[in-house]
Amino acid sequence: MILDGKQLSQELKDEMRQEVDALAQKYGRRPCLMVVIVGNNPASQSYVRGKIKATEYVGFEGSLVSLPEDVTEDALIAEIERLNQNELVDGILVQLPLPKHISEDRVIASISPEKDVDGFHATNVARLWLNQPCIVPCTPKGVIVMLDRAGIEITGKNAVVVGRSNIVGKPVAKLLLDRNATVTIAHSRTKNLKEVCRQADILVAAVGRPQMLTADYIKPGAAVIDVGINRLEDGRLVGDVDFEGAKAIAGAITPVPGGVGPMTITMLMRNTIECFLRRMNNN
């Protein structure tokens, strides 16, 4: 089974589009997402275009705040503070990476935790690990939704997450744990990595090394979720899993591109709706 993130993402956006129309009727306004970008990094510009396109499709309010490459850290934080104070803004996203002279940690800390649609603020990270209501990071959230929509059972399964980043590896391990999987977090220094991976009923690859996990890392019938996006010298995009070799063995697998990637932006839309609803219900 090929887990088509592009198709699922479209289905979810169509559902959200209807939901947003209903929210506008009920509350008199639409959810609002503000995207802040600093400088002209081509990859960041491309990601931001995708995010703005999705917000327009599902019917949000919101727009892009574009700041010059040489903006000071204090000026950027002042802009974020302005958005924090704006009652009509539900979600704030600062596109990373930022220029070298700006502290990403300080910028993320300046976003109101209630508007932190990326789920990167320390308050949301803590709430996730304490099983409290929080904003869940988009990519890990997308992984769980893909498994659920494909009817792949998580409870009682052995899950191996290869990668330990704060943005994907750790939070996806926590979400799998919350769904009663037995979770191993592995990484580039794990001894006998191949044997560890072969125990996995659910294998999540988020290590950032092109096609590192070959067919012999995969247990027959396993669900393989490839979060990696790597560009080869010939220009091709590939994941952390050798897709052609793995698909003959896996029971379900995500392609790259067109797997987890589209789900990340779709979960950003979902998080914005959840921020909107929390704020509406707290007012």
TORTIRO-238674 format. One record per residue (C-alpha): y negated, z, x; chain; residue in one letter; residue number from 1. Coordinates in nm, 2 decimals, always signed. Each point is the difference from the previous one (the first is absolute). Layout:
+--------+--------+--------+-------+-----+-----+
!      Y !      Z !      X ! chain ! res !   n !
+--------+--------+--------+-------+-----+-----+
!      Y !      Z !      X !     A !   a ! NUM !
...
+--------+--------+--------+-------+-----+-----+
END
This chain:
+--------+--------+--------+-------+-----+-----+
!      Y !      Z !      X ! chain ! res !   n !
+--------+--------+--------+-------+-----+-----+
!  +0.00 !  +0.00 !  +0.00 !     A !   m !   1 !
!  -0.34 !  -0.11 !  +0.14 !     A !   i !   2 !
!  -0.26 !  +0.26 !  -0.10 !     A !   l !   3 !
!  -0.29 !  -0.23 !  -0.08 !     A !   d !   4 !
!  -0.32 !  +0.21 !  +0.05 !     A !   g !   5 !
!  -0.22 !  -0.29 !  -0.09 !     A !   k !   6 !
!  +0.15 !  -0.05 !  -0.34 !     A !   q !   7 !
!  +0.02 !  +0.38 !  -0.07 !     A !   l !   8 !
!  -0.36 !  +0.04 !  +0.11 !     A !   s !   9 !
!  -0.11 !  -0.27 !  -0.25 !     A !   q !  10 !
!  +0.19 !  +0.17 !  -0.28 !     A !   e !  11 !
!  -0.15 !  +0.34 !  +0.08 !     A !   l !  12 !
!  -0.36 !  -0.15 !  +0.02 !     A !   k !  13 !
!  +0.06 !  -0.17 !  -0.34 !     A !   d !  14 !
!  +0.10 !  +0.34 !  -0.15 !     A !   e !  15 !
!  -0.30 !  +0.17 !  +0.16 !     A !   m !  16 !
!  -0.24 !  -0.27 !  -0.13 !     A !   r !  17 !
!  +0.10 !  +0.09 !  -0.36 !     A !   q !  18 !
!  -0.02 !  +0.37 !  +0.09 !     A !   e !  19 !
!  -0.35 !  -0.04 !  +0.14 !     A !   v !  20 !
!  -0.12 !  -0.18 !  -0.31 !     A !   d !  21 !
!  +0.13 !  +0.29 !  -0.21 !     A !   a !  22 !
!  -0.17 !  +0.26 !  +0.23 !     A !   l !  23 !
!  -0.33 !  -0.19 !  -0.04 !     A !   a !  24 !
!  +0.03 !  +0.03 !  -0.37 !     A !   q !  25 !
!  +0.09 !  +0.37 !  +0.01 !     A !   k !  26 !
!  -0.25 !  +0.12 !  +0.26 !     A !   y !  27 !
!  -0.28 !  -0.25 !  -0.02 !     A !   g !  28 !
!  +0.03 !  -0.12 !  +0.36 !     A !   r !  29 !
!  +0.25 !  -0.14 !  +0.24 !     A !   r !  30 !
!  +0.14 !  +0.16 !  +0.32 !     A !   p !  31 !
!  -0.22 !  -0.07 !  +0.30 !     A !   c !  32 !
!  +0.12 !  -0.06 !  +0.35 !     A !   l !  33 !
!  -0.24 !  -0.03 !  +0.29 !     A !   m !  34 !
!  +0.12 !  -0.16 !  +0.32 !     A !   v !  35 !
!  -0.19 !  +0.06 !  +0.33 !     A !   v !  36 !
!  +0.04 !  -0.23 !  +0.30 !     A !   i !  37 !
!  -0.17 !  +0.03 !  +0.34 !     A !   v !  38 !
!  -0.04 !  -0.31 !  +0.22 !     A !   g !  39 !
!  +0.18 !  -0.34 !  -0.01 !     A !   n !  40 !
!  +0.36 !  +0.07 !  +0.11 !     A !   n !  41 !
!  +0.18 !  -0.31 !  -0.15 !     A !   p !  42 !
!  +0.32 !  +0.19 !  -0.10 !     A !   a !  43 !
!  -0.21 !  +0.26 !  -0.17 !     A !   s !  44 !
!  -0.21 !  -0.26 !  -0.18 !     A !   q !  45 !
!  +0.32 !  -0.16 !  -0.12 !     A !   s !  46 !
!  +0.15 !  +0.33 !  -0.13 !     A !   y !  47 !
!  -0.33 !  +0.08 !  -0.17 !     A !   v !  48 !
!  -0.01 !  -0.34 !  -0.18 !     A !   r !  49 !
!  +0.35 !  +0.07 !  -0.13 !     A !   g !  50 !
!  -0.11 !  +0.35 !  -0.13 !     A !   k !  51 !
!  -0.32 !  -0.14 !  -0.17 !     A !   i !  52 !
!  +0.20 !  -0.28 !  -0.16 !     A !   k !  53 !
!  +0.25 !  +0.26 !  -0.14 !     A !   a !  54 !
!  -0.28 !  +0.22 !  -0.14 !     A !   t !  55 !
!  -0.15 !  -0.30 !  -0.18 !     A !   e !  56 !
!  +0.34 !  -0.10 !  -0.14 !     A !   y !  57 !
!  +0.08 !  +0.34 !  -0.15 !     A !   v !  58 !
!  -0.35 !  +0.03 !  -0.13 !     A !   g !  59 !
!  -0.16 !  +0.28 !  +0.20 !     A !   f !  60 !
!  -0.36 !  +0.05 !  +0.07 !     A !   e !  61 !
!  -0.10 !  +0.03 !  +0.37 !     A !   g !  62 !
!  -0.11 !  -0.20 !  +0.29 !     A !   s !  63 !
!  +0.00 !  -0.04 !  +0.38 !     A !   l !  64 !
!  -0.23 !  +0.21 !  +0.22 !     A !   v !  65 !
!  -0.03 !  -0.21 !  +0.32 !     A !   s !  66 !
!  -0.16 !  +0.18 !  +0.30 !     A !   l !  67 !
!  -0.08 !  -0.15 !  +0.35 !     A !   p !  68 !
!  +0.22 !  +0.06 !  +0.30 !     A !   e !  69 !
!  -0.26 !  +0.21 !  +0.17 !     A !   d !  70 !
!  -0.06 !  +0.24 !  -0.30 !     A !   v !  71 !
!  -0.01 !  +0.36 !  +0.12 !     A !   t !  72 !
!  +0.27 !  +0.25 !  -0.10 !     A !   e !  73 !
!  -0.26 !  +0.21 !  -0.17 !     A !   d !  74 !
!  -0.13 !  -0.30 !  -0.20 !     A !   a !  75 !
!  +0.35 !  -0.09 !  -0.11 !     A !   l !  76 !
!  +0.07 !  +0.36 !  -0.11 !     A !   i !  77 !
!  -0.33 !  +0.01 !  -0.19 !     A !   a !  78 !
!  +0.11 !  -0.31 !  -0.19 !     A !   e !  79 !
!  +0.33 !  +0.16 !  -0.08 !     A !   i !  80 !
!  -0.18 !  +0.31 !  -0.12 !     A !   e !  81 !
!  -0.21 !  -0.21 !  -0.23 !     A !   r !  82 !
!  +0.32 !  -0.14 !  -0.16 !     A !   l !  83 !
!  +0.15 !  +0.35 !  -0.02 !     A !   n !  84 !
!  -0.30 !  +0.11 !  -0.21 !     A !   q !  85 !
!  +0.00 !  -0.30 !  -0.23 !     A !   n !  86 !
!  +0.17 !  +0.10 !  -0.32 !     A !   e !  87 !
!  +0.09 !  -0.36 !  -0.09 !     A !   l !  88 !
!  +0.21 !  -0.05 !  +0.32 !     A !   v !  89 !
!  +0.36 !  +0.11 !  -0.03 !     A !   d !  90 !
!  +0.15 !  -0.13 !  +0.32 !     A !   g !  91 !
!  -0.13 !  -0.05 !  +0.36 !     A !   i !  92 !
!  +0.18 !  -0.19 !  +0.26 !     A !   l !  93 !
!  -0.12 !  -0.04 !  +0.36 !     A !   v !  94 !
!  +0.18 !  -0.30 !  +0.16 !     A !   q !  95 !
!  +0.16 !  +0.10 !  +0.34 !     A !   l !  96 !
!  -0.02 !  -0.05 !  +0.29 !     A !   p !  97 !
!  -0.36 !  +0.10 !  +0.06 !     A !   l !  98 !
!  -0.20 !  -0.09 !  +0.31 !     A !   p !  99 !
!  +0.07 !  +0.21 !  +0.31 !     A !   k ! 100 !
!  -0.32 !  +0.20 !  -0.02 !     A !   h ! 101 !
!  +0.09 !  +0.14 !  -0.34 !     A !   i ! 102 !
!  +0.26 !  +0.29 !  -0.05 !     A !   s ! 103 !
!  +0.25 !  -0.11 !  -0.27 !     A !   e ! 104 !
!  +0.10 !  +0.36 !  -0.05 !     A !   d ! 105 !
!  -0.36 !  +0.11 !  -0.07 !     A !   r ! 106 !
!  -0.05 !  -0.29 !  -0.24 !     A !   v ! 107 !
!  +0.32 !  +0.06 !  -0.19 !     A !   i ! 108 !
!  -0.09 !  +0.37 !  -0.02 !     A !   a ! 109 !
!  -0.34 !  -0.09 !  -0.16 !     A !   s ! 110 !
!  +0.16 !  -0.17 !  -0.30 !     A !   i ! 111 !
!  +0.04 !  +0.22 !  -0.31 !     A !   s ! 112 !
!  +0.37 !  +0.08 !  -0.03 !     A !   p ! 113 !
!  -0.03 !  -0.08 !  -0.37 !     A !   e ! 114 !
!  -0.12 !  -0.36 !  +0.08 !     A !   k ! 115 !
!  +0.23 !  -0.05 !  +0.31 !     A !   d ! 116 !
!  +0.20 !  -0.29 !  -0.14 !     A !   v ! 117 !
!  +0.18 !  -0.06 !  +0.33 !     A !   d ! 118 !
!  +0.14 !  +0.36 !  -0.01 !     A !   g ! 119 !
!  -0.10 !  +0.06 !  +0.37 !     A !   f ! 120 !
!  -0.22 !  +0.30 !  -0.04 !     A !   h ! 121 !
!  +0.15 !  +0.32 !  +0.14 !     A !   a ! 122 !
!  -0.02 !  +0.17 !  -0.34 !     A !   t ! 123 !
!  +0.21 !  -0.28 !  -0.16 !     A !   n ! 124 !
!  +0.25 !  +0.01 !  +0.29 !     A !   v ! 125 !
!  +0.03 !  +0.38 !  -0.04 !     A !   a ! 126 !
!  +0.04 !  -0.03 !  -0.38 !     A !   r ! 127 !
!  +0.28 !  -0.26 !  +0.05 !     A !   l ! 128 !
!  +0.20 !  +0.24 !  +0.22 !     A !   w ! 129 !
!  -0.07 !  +0.29 !  -0.23 !     A !   l ! 130 !
!  +0.12 !  -0.19 !  -0.31 !     A !   n ! 131 !
!  -0.34 !  +0.03 !  -0.16 !     A !   q ! 132 !
!  -0.18 !  -0.27 !  -0.19 !     A !   p ! 133 !
!  -0.15 !  -0.25 !  +0.25 !     A !   c ! 134 !
!  -0.08 !  -0.36 !  +0.08 !     A !   i ! 135 !
!  +0.31 !  -0.15 !  +0.17 !     A !   v ! 136 !
!  -0.05 !  -0.26 !  +0.28 !     A !   p ! 137 !
!  +0.04 !  -0.35 !  -0.14 !     A !   c ! 138 !
!  +0.28 !  -0.15 !  +0.22 !     A !   t ! 139 !
!  +0.24 !  +0.30 !  -0.04 !     A !   p ! 140 !
!  -0.07 !  +0.00 !  -0.37 !     A !   k ! 141 !
!  +0.07 !  -0.37 !  -0.02 !     A !   g ! 142 !
!  +0.34 !  +0.05 !  +0.18 !     A !   v ! 143 !
!  +0.11 !  +0.25 !  -0.27 !     A !   i ! 144 !
!  -0.12 !  -0.22 !  -0.29 !     A !   v ! 145 !
!  +0.19 !  -0.29 !  +0.15 !     A !   m ! 146 !
!  +0.32 !  +0.20 !  +0.02 !     A !   l ! 147 !
!  -0.05 !  +0.13 !  -0.36 !     A !   d ! 148 !
!  -0.07 !  -0.34 !  -0.15 !     A !   r ! 149 !
!  +0.31 !  -0.15 !  +0.17 !     A !   a ! 150 !
!  +0.21 !  +0.28 !  -0.15 !     A !   g ! 151 !
!  +0.10 !  +0.14 !  +0.34 !     A !   i ! 152 !
!  +0.10 !  +0.36 !  -0.03 !     A !   e ! 153 !
!  -0.16 !  +0.24 !  +0.25 !     A !   i ! 154 !
!  +0.15 !  +0.34 !  -0.10 !     A !   t ! 155 !
!  +0.28 !  +0.10 !  +0.23 !     A !   g ! 156 !
!  -0.04 !  -0.30 !  +0.23 !     A !   k ! 157 !
!  -0.03 !  +0.01 !  +0.38 !     A !   n ! 158 !
!  -0.34 !  -0.14 !  +0.09 !     A !   a ! 159 !
!  -0.11 !  -0.08 !  +0.35 !     A !   v ! 160 !
!  -0.37 !  -0.07 !  +0.07 !     A !   v ! 161 !
!  -0.06 !  -0.17 !  +0.34 !     A !   v ! 162 !
!  -0.36 !  +0.09 !  +0.10 !     A !   g ! 163 !
!  -0.20 !  +0.32 !  -0.02 !     A !   r ! 164 !
!  -0.36 !  -0.11 !  -0.06 !     A !   s ! 165 !
!  -0.22 !  +0.21 !  -0.22 !     A !   n ! 166 !
!  -0.08 !  -0.30 !  -0.22 !     A !   i ! 167 !
!  +0.36 !  -0.12 !  -0.07 !     A !   v ! 168 !
!  +0.29 !  +0.17 !  +0.17 !     A !   g ! 169 !
!  -0.07 !  +0.37 !  -0.08 !     A !   k ! 170 !
!  -0.12 !  -0.05 !  -0.36 !     A !   p ! 171 !
!  +0.28 !  -0.23 !  -0.10 !     A !   v ! 172 !
!  +0.25 !  +0.25 !  +0.14 !     A !   a ! 173 !
!  -0.16 !  +0.27 !  -0.21 !     A !   k ! 174 !
!  +0.00 !  -0.22 !  -0.32 !     A !   l ! 175 !
!  +0.37 !  -0.08 !  +0.06 !     A !   l ! 176 !
!  +0.07 !  +0.37 !  +0.05 !     A !   l ! 177 !
!  -0.18 !  +0.08 !  -0.33 !     A !   d ! 178 !
!  +0.24 !  -0.24 !  -0.17 !     A !   r ! 179 !
!  +0.30 !  +0.19 !  +0.14 !     A !   n ! 180 !
!  +0.10 !  -0.23 !  +0.28 !     A !   a ! 181 !
!  +0.13 !  +0.15 !  +0.32 !     A !   t ! 182 !
!  -0.25 !  -0.13 !  +0.25 !     A !   v ! 183 !
!  +0.01 !  -0.06 !  +0.37 !     A !   t ! 184 !
!  -0.32 !  -0.10 !  +0.18 !     A !   i ! 185 !
!  +0.09 !  -0.21 !  +0.31 !     A !   a ! 186 !
!  -0.23 !  -0.17 !  +0.25 !     A !   h ! 187 !
!  +0.00 !  -0.20 !  +0.32 !     A !   s ! 188 !
!  +0.13 !  +0.30 !  +0.20 !     A !   r ! 189 !
!  +0.29 !  +0.09 !  -0.23 !     A !   t ! 190 !
!  +0.33 !  +0.01 !  +0.18 !     A !   k ! 191 !
!  +0.27 !  -0.23 !  -0.14 !     A !   n ! 192 !
!  -0.26 !  -0.16 !  -0.24 !     A !   l ! 193 !
!  +0.25 !  -0.26 !  -0.11 !     A !   k ! 194 !
!  +0.26 !  +0.25 !  -0.11 !     A !   e ! 195 !
!  -0.27 !  +0.21 !  -0.18 !     A !   v ! 196 !
!  -0.12 !  -0.31 !  -0.19 !     A !   c ! 197 !
!  +0.35 !  -0.10 !  -0.09 !     A !   r ! 198 !
!  +0.03 !  +0.33 !  -0.20 !     A !   q ! 199 !
!  -0.28 !  -0.11 !  -0.23 !     A !   a ! 200 !
!  +0.05 !  -0.09 !  -0.36 !     A !   d ! 201 !
!  -0.38 !  -0.06 !  +0.00 !     A !   i ! 202 !
!  -0.15 !  -0.12 !  +0.33 !     A !   l ! 203 !
!  -0.38 !  -0.01 !  +0.03 !     A !   v ! 204 !
!  -0.13 !  -0.18 !  +0.31 !     A !   a ! 205 !
!  -0.36 !  +0.09 !  +0.10 !     A !   a ! 206 !
!  +0.02 !  +0.00 !  +0.38 !     A !   v ! 207 !
!  -0.23 !  -0.30 !  +0.08 !     A !   g ! 208 !
!  +0.24 !  -0.19 !  +0.22 !     A !   r ! 209 !
!  +0.08 !  -0.36 !  -0.10 !     A !   p ! 210 !
!  +0.36 !  -0.05 !  -0.12 !     A !   q ! 211 !
!  +0.11 !  +0.32 !  +0.18 !     A !   m ! 212 !
!  +0.26 !  +0.09 !  -0.26 !     A !   l ! 213 !
!  +0.28 !  -0.26 !  +0.01 !     A !   t ! 214 !
!  +0.30 !  -0.04 !  -0.23 !     A !   a ! 215 !
!  +0.21 !  +0.25 !  +0.19 !     A !   d ! 216 !
!  -0.25 !  +0.28 !  -0.09 !     A !   y ! 217 !
!  +0.07 !  -0.05 !  -0.37 !     A !   i ! 218 !
!  +0.27 !  +0.16 !  -0.21 !     A !   k ! 219 !
!  +0.17 !  -0.26 !  -0.23 !     A !   p ! 220 !
!  -0.17 !  +0.02 !  -0.34 !     A !   g ! 221 !
!  -0.30 !  +0.21 !  +0.11 !     A !   a ! 222 !
!  -0.35 !  -0.05 !  -0.14 !     A !   a ! 223 !
!  -0.23 !  -0.11 !  +0.28 !     A !   v ! 224 !
!  -0.37 !  +0.04 !  -0.04 !     A !   i ! 225 !
!  -0.20 !  -0.17 !  +0.28 !     A !   d ! 226 !
!  -0.35 !  +0.13 !  +0.03 !     A !   v ! 227 !
!  -0.07 !  -0.17 !  +0.33 !     A !   g ! 228 !
!  -0.24 !  -0.29 !  +0.03 !     A !   i ! 229 !
!  +0.00 !  -0.16 !  +0.35 !     A !   n ! 230 !
!  -0.14 !  -0.34 !  +0.11 !     A !   r ! 231 !
!  +0.21 !  -0.19 !  +0.25 !     A !   l ! 232 !
!  -0.14 !  -0.22 !  +0.27 !     A !   e ! 233 !
!  +0.08 !  -0.31 !  -0.21 !     A !   d ! 234 !
!  -0.21 !  +0.14 !  -0.28 !     A !   g ! 235 !
!  +0.28 !  +0.10 !  -0.23 !     A !   r ! 236 !
!  -0.01 !  +0.34 !  -0.18 !     A !   l ! 237 !
!  +0.31 !  +0.20 !  +0.02 !     A !   v ! 238 !
!  +0.10 !  +0.36 !  -0.08 !     A !   g ! 239 !
!  +0.17 !  +0.27 !  +0.20 !     A !   d ! 240 !
!  +0.33 !  -0.12 !  -0.13 !     A !   v ! 241 !
!  +0.18 !  -0.32 !  +0.09 !     A !   d ! 242 !
!  -0.01 !  -0.13 !  -0.35 !     A !   f ! 243 !
!  +0.24 !  -0.30 !  +0.04 !     A !   e ! 244 !
!  +0.27 !  +0.21 !  +0.16 !     A !   g ! 245 !
!  -0.05 !  +0.31 !  -0.22 !     A !   a ! 246 !
!  +0.00 !  -0.17 !  -0.34 !     A !   k ! 247 !
!  +0.37 !  -0.10 !  +0.03 !     A !   a ! 248 !
!  +0.09 !  +0.37 !  +0.03 !     A !   i ! 249 !
!  -0.26 !  +0.19 !  -0.20 !     A !   a ! 250 !
!  +0.04 !  +0.06 !  -0.38 !     A !   g ! 251 !
!  -0.38 !  -0.04 !  -0.04 !     A !   a ! 252 !
!  -0.27 !  -0.10 !  +0.24 !     A !   i ! 253 !
!  -0.38 !  -0.06 !  +0.00 !     A !   t ! 254 !
!  -0.12 !  -0.32 !  +0.17 !     A !   p ! 255 !
!  -0.30 !  -0.02 !  +0.23 !     A !   v ! 256 !
!  -0.24 !  -0.13 !  -0.11 !     A !   p ! 257 !
!  +0.02 !  +0.05 !  -0.37 !     A !   g ! 258 !
!  +0.18 !  +0.34 !  -0.01 !     A !   g ! 259 !
!  -0.18 !  +0.33 !  +0.04 !     A !   v ! 260 !
!  -0.34 !  -0.15 !  +0.10 !     A !   g ! 261 !
!  -0.11 !  -0.11 !  -0.35 !     A !   p ! 262 !
!  +0.12 !  +0.33 !  -0.14 !     A !   m ! 263 !
!  -0.25 !  +0.19 !  +0.22 !     A !   t ! 264 !
!  -0.31 !  -0.16 !  -0.16 !     A !   i ! 265 !
!  +0.16 !  +0.05 !  -0.35 !     A !   t ! 266 !
!  +0.05 !  +0.37 !  +0.07 !     A !   m ! 267 !
!  -0.36 !  +0.02 !  +0.10 !     A !   l ! 268 !
!  -0.09 !  -0.12 !  -0.35 !     A !   m ! 269 !
!  +0.24 !  +0.26 !  -0.15 !     A !   r ! 270 !
!  -0.16 !  +0.27 !  +0.21 !     A !   n ! 271 !
!  -0.34 !  -0.10 !  -0.12 !     A !   t ! 272 !
!  +0.11 !  +0.03 !  -0.36 !     A !   i ! 273 !
!  +0.15 !  +0.34 !  +0.07 !     A !   e ! 274 !
!  -0.32 !  +0.12 !  +0.16 !     A !   c ! 275 !
!  -0.20 !  -0.13 !  -0.30 !     A !   f ! 276 !
!  +0.23 !  +0.18 !  -0.25 !     A !   l ! 277 !
!  -0.01 !  +0.33 !  +0.20 !     A !   r ! 278 !
!  -0.38 !  -0.01 !  +0.00 !     A !   r ! 279 !
!  -0.03 !  -0.09 !  -0.37 !     A !   m ! 280 !
!  +0.24 !  +0.27 !  -0.10 !     A !   n ! 281 !
!  -0.18 !  +0.26 !  +0.22 !     A !   n ! 282 !
!  -0.35 !  -0.08 !  -0.13 !     A !   n ! 283 !
+--------+--------+--------+-------+-----+-----+
END
